[in-house]
Amino acid sequence: MVDVRVPDGNPLRWELSADSEALCWSAGNPTAFVASSEDGMVVALDARGGAGSSPLYRLAAHEKPTTCLGFCPAVPNLLMTASVDKQVKLWDVSNNQPGLVASEAINAGAIFAATFCGPDFPFLIAAGGDKGSLVVWDTLAVPAVAKRCTGAARPKVYESQE
């Protein structure tokens, strides 16, 4: 990690358990980020701890490479992971203690790209994989997600124009 505000600053480095696959900054903590690796692990790190500092948490998210990470725009502690194991998973990472909320095989094959929609439809996830198709998952249709996200407005989902 490099702070571009500091000229000639030394990059901060952390070691992962395998090759890096994805990373993203935490929606609820501006100094924390999560990184995933080829062995399916996800680690959360706080930049304030400095190079090599201990993770906030470790999560064995998938049994194969965790290729995508993202935080829900409406629920900052709801983390999405996706993998070449063909699964998209949602985790509650409140208090740095991850717990699985939902898991879905979305029929896109091995997943190489996945993201939450923006603020207008924050519970929709779009994903694409090796089947050459894109899939949109309305996570609020899953009772465990709807229960976890009570109070959040359910977005209007548009039907496809086939």
Stockholm file with secondary structure:
# STOCKHOLM 1.0

chainA/1-162         MVDVRVPDGNPLRWELSADSEALCWSAGNPTAFVASSEDGMVVALDARGGAGSSPLYRLAAHEKPTTCLGFCPAVPNLLMTASVDKQVKLWDVSNNQPGLVASEAINAGAIFAATFCGPDFPFLIAAGGDKGSLVVWDTLAVPAVAKRCTGAARPKVYESQE
#=GR chainA/1-162 SS CCCTTSTTCCCCCCCCSSCEEEEEECSSCTTEEEEEETTSEEEEEEGGGCTTCCCSEEEECCSSCEEEEEECSSCTTEEEEEETTSEEEEEECGGGCCEEEEEEECSSSSEEEEEECCTTSTTEEEEEETTSCEEEEEGGGSHHHHHHTTTSCCCCCCCCCC
#=GC SS_cons         CCCTTSTTCCCCCCCCSSCEEEEEECSSCTTEEEEEETTSEEEEEEGGGCTTCCCSEEEECCSSCEEEEEECSSCTTEEEEEETTSEEEEEECGGGCCEEEEEEECSSSSEEEEEECCTTSTTEEEEEETTSCEEEEEGGGSHHHHHHTTTSCCCCCCCCCC
//
